[in-house]
Amino acid sequence: MDFASRHIGPSPTEQDHMLGTLGYATLDDLTTAARPPALGADASLAGLPPALSEAQALQRLRGLAAQNQVLTSMIGLGYYGTITPAVIRRNVLENPGWYTSYTPYQPEISQGRLEALLNFQTMIEELTGLAVAGASLLDEATAAAEAMTLARRAARKGSIFLADSRCLPQTLAVLATRAQPLGIDLVVTEVTEQEVAAQPVGELFGVLLPYPDATGEIRDLRPVIAAAAERGVLTAVTADLLALTLLVPPGELGADIAVGSTQRFGPP
């Protein structure tokens, strides 16, 4: 198969199969059914208001924005409003030395991004107490799923992954989605030393623990981590990065992997 066939849309055969499954004869029929009538090719533009100048448009947008209501978010569960100090915002997020030294079309502009990521990774290593940190763009739930698959690749055996039921619900949902096609038996329960010991020998390859958990409780994870280590099982911890400025780092608790997300930091 050539490059174009691999990368440019579905083949005619695949299109026919898709249309047959959906009950349409052609792509035009599918498009017509999906598109609202008001957006059709024959839709008239006569009803649009007269054009505005730039100043008028900005005034109109400000008027619309003024109708927004600023409310207090009570969502919780990993999404908390916080304050980013100006010195951090200016010297880390808005440091002009990282994006004005080179013209945009020069590859060296990536050096600034790499420096920012290196600083972030170094901070994460210090907060988690672990020797290696990755600076990806994953949310906590997806990162936890990556930790699960990392543990499985490292173990090279077993099919059971224990996830504490007190993890954030979105984390557990993504774990379930990722585990199913990979043939991983995801066991969601309140993970204790006894629960770790009860798993079949050779089948348990990883454990996920919250720190703090979804209710805000901070538990001593050492007994469970030690029980997992005795069986040669890797332990991952979903950690609140801000909380780690006060709590004992997961690495010092004996954890092998720490998962955190800037979603917990909220907007600046």
Buried (B, 14 or more C-beta within 10 A) or exposed (E): EEEEEEEEEEEEEEBEEEBEEEEBEEEEEBEEEEEEEEEEEEEEEEEEEEEEEEEEEEEEEEEEEEEEEEEEEEEEEBBBEEEEEEEEEEEBEEBEEBBEEBEEEEEEBEBBEEEBBEBBBEBBBBBBBBEEBEBEEBBBBBBBBBBBBBBBEEBEEBBBBBBBBBBBEBBBEBBBEBBEEEEBBBBBEEBBBEBBEEBEEEEBBBBBBBBBBBEEEBBEBEEBBBBBBEBEBBBBBBBBBBBBEEBBBBBEBBBBBBBBBEBBBBEE
